[in-house]
Amino acid sequence: MGAASSLSDLRTTYRERIPNERPFFIDERGWEIFSAYAFDGIALQEIAARYGTSIRRLRLVLVEVDRQLCLPRNSGREWTQVTANSPVEDLGLSVRARNQLHDLGCNTVEDVLRLDLSTCHMGRRSRHEVLESLKRWGFRQAAEAGRASDLQRVSAQLRDLRDQIDENARLWRNKVDGIEARLQRLTKVEN
């Protein structure tokens, strides 16, 4: 868990805090469940009945909201929008894309912006998802840099392919020349 080590500690941890409006990085339903439990003191059974879900699912939601609230945030802006210092989780990525970024050592948006997505070991879909999310949050230079680096990568692949074609054409030309020379020698011998 985040700040609270158990669900019973969750109420104690957040009791003194005045519930603000829902942070953008927490979904509406999760915030309603969390507020009902942590701020309003409603029992899990009553919340489960209200939302038509299991107590096990409620516990997972509460733990996830607590974890999100405890991620490091350096300024007040990070509670209302994604900034360079925001955690990667705020980008709203799929679990796969987020895990790939963590595997590459990215914990903040700034880490992602420093990353050259065209050369890192990341799937095409995940790379596209990350670039689109960065673009959606206003980090256009990163998305454009991603497209520019994709263009550079494709151009380099095209050059390599042309070089291979030229090399293969030269090899086949040498083979054809060798067969023609041999044919000419055989023709001279028969005459």
Solvent accessible surface area in square Angstrom, and as a share of the most:
residue,aa,sasa,rsa
1,M,89,0.40
2,G,31,0.30
3,A,54,0.42
4,A,2,0.02
5,S,96,0.62
6,S,45,0.29
7,L,24,0.12
8,S,81,0.52
9,D,54,0.28
10,L,0,0.00
11,R,66,0.24
12,T,79,0.46
13,T,42,0.24
14,Y,3,0.01
15,R,157,0.57
16,E,146,0.65
17,R,122,0.45
18,I,145,0.74
19,P,69,0.43
20,N,116,0.59
21,E,147,0.66
22,R,92,0.34
23,P,11,0.07
24,F,53,0.22
25,F,29,0.12
26,I,7,0.03
27,D,93,0.48
28,E,109,0.49
29,R,99,0.36
30,G,4,0.03
31,W,31,0.11
32,E,74,0.33
33,I,1,0.00
34,F,0,0.00
35,S,21,0.13
36,A,4,0.03
37,Y,15,0.06
38,A,6,0.04
39,F,46,0.19
40,D,97,0.50
41,G,43,0.41
42,I,31,0.16
43,A,49,0.38
44,L,19,0.10
45,Q,119,0.53
46,E,95,0.43
47,I,0,0.00
48,A,12,0.09
49,A,84,0.65
50,R,132,0.48
51,Y,51,0.19
52,G,71,0.68
53,T,31,0.18
54,S,62,0.40
55,I,54,0.28
56,R,178,0.65
57,R,117,0.43
58,L,0,0.00
59,R,118,0.43
60,L,86,0.43
61,V,14,0.08
62,L,0,0.00
63,V,50,0.28
64,E,73,0.33
65,V,6,0.03
66,D,0,0.00
67,R,77,0.28
68,Q,17,0.08
69,L,20,0.10
70,C,51,0.31
71,L,33,0.16
72,P,101,0.64
73,R,33,0.12
74,N,115,0.59
75,S,53,0.34
76,G,57,0.55
77,R,144,0.53
78,E,1,0.01
79,W,94,0.33
80,T,93,0.54
81,Q,68,0.30
82,V,8,0.05
83,T,14,0.08
84,A,35,0.27
85,N,66,0.34
86,S,0,0.00
87,P,6,0.04
88,V,0,0.00
89,E,24,0.11
90,D,6,0.03
91,L,1,0.00
92,G,59,0.56
93,L,12,0.06
94,S,50,0.32
95,V,91,0.52
96,R,174,0.64
97,A,0,0.00
98,R,53,0.19
99,N,75,0.38
100,Q,45,0.20
101,L,0,0.00
102,H,67,0.30
103,D,125,0.65
104,L,60,0.30
105,G,51,0.49
106,C,3,0.02
107,N,91,0.47
108,T,41,0.24
109,V,0,0.00
110,E,60,0.27
111,D,38,0.20
112,V,2,0.01
113,L,52,0.26
114,R,173,0.63
115,L,44,0.22
116,D,69,0.36
117,L,9,0.05
118,S,15,0.10
119,T,102,0.60
120,C,22,0.13
121,H,171,0.76
122,M,14,0.06
123,G,37,0.35
124,R,180,0.66
125,R,193,0.70
126,S,6,0.04
127,R,31,0.11
128,H,112,0.50
129,E,54,0.24
130,V,0,0.00
131,L,15,0.07
132,E,68,0.31
133,S,1,0.01
134,L,1,0.01
135,K,72,0.30
136,R,155,0.57
137,W,84,0.29
138,G,47,0.45
139,F,25,0.11
140,R,131,0.48
141,Q,115,0.51
142,A,15,0.12
143,A,3,0.02
144,E,94,0.42
145,A,59,0.46
146,G,7,0.07
147,R,113,0.41
148,A,46,0.36
149,S,17,0.11
150,D,35,0.18
151,L,124,0.61
152,Q,128,0.57
153,R,84,0.31
154,V,80,0.46
155,S,50,0.32
156,A,36,0.28
157,Q,101,0.45
158,L,87,0.43
159,R,142,0.52
160,D,82,0.42
161,L,96,0.48
162,R,144,0.52
163,D,90,0.47
164,Q,106,0.47
165,I,101,0.51
166,D,91,0.47
167,E,73,0.33
168,N,79,0.40
169,A,41,0.32
170,R,108,0.39
171,L,84,0.42
172,W,159,0.56
173,R,138,0.50
174,N,81,0.42
175,K,117,0.50
176,V,76,0.43
177,D,76,0.40
178,G,42,0.40
179,I,116,0.59
180,E,92,0.41
181,A,41,0.32
182,R,150,0.55
183,L,111,0.55
184,Q,115,0.51
185,R,143,0.52
186,L,96,0.48
187,T,68,0.40
188,K,155,0.66
189,V,122,0.70
190,E,150,0.67
191,N,153,0.79
